[in-house]
């Protein structure tokens, strides 16, 4: 009998809790919140369906390929920079720039023919521009064995420019 009273009390308490929950669900704030949850769920489902279309799958695959290509280009650029460091072209170019700066600084206080300075500067910039173009072409289109020869030619051109300026 005691057990039946206990069961009956449990049923009564559960029924009371259910009634309380039903009363709270009828509250306008809860209904509004549930409506927002339903709308959000609907939007999420639309997004998921949109991502599963063949066109989006193809776009995502293209982004993956682009990312891989960027990584590959980055590795190649790092290799090229390391190669240029190994050949000494960067150090020689730095030396050339420093030498040019010293030459220009030595003109302070001296009457210099501005026309010849401008012409020499233009020739120097044209040579440096040519060097940059050569390095770019070398990096992008020539095999390693030919790269060293082209870099050597570029260094020779820079040396000739330096001797011309001197």
Secondary structure by P-SEA (a helix, b strand, c coil): caaaaaaaaaaaaaaaaaaaaaaaaacaaaaaaaaaaaaaaaaaaaaaaaaacaaaaaaaaaaaaaaaaaaaaaaaaaaaaaaaaaaaaaaaaaaaaaaaaaaaaaacccccaaaaaaaaaaaaaaaaaaaaaaaaaaaccccaaaaaaaaaaaaaaaaaaaaaac
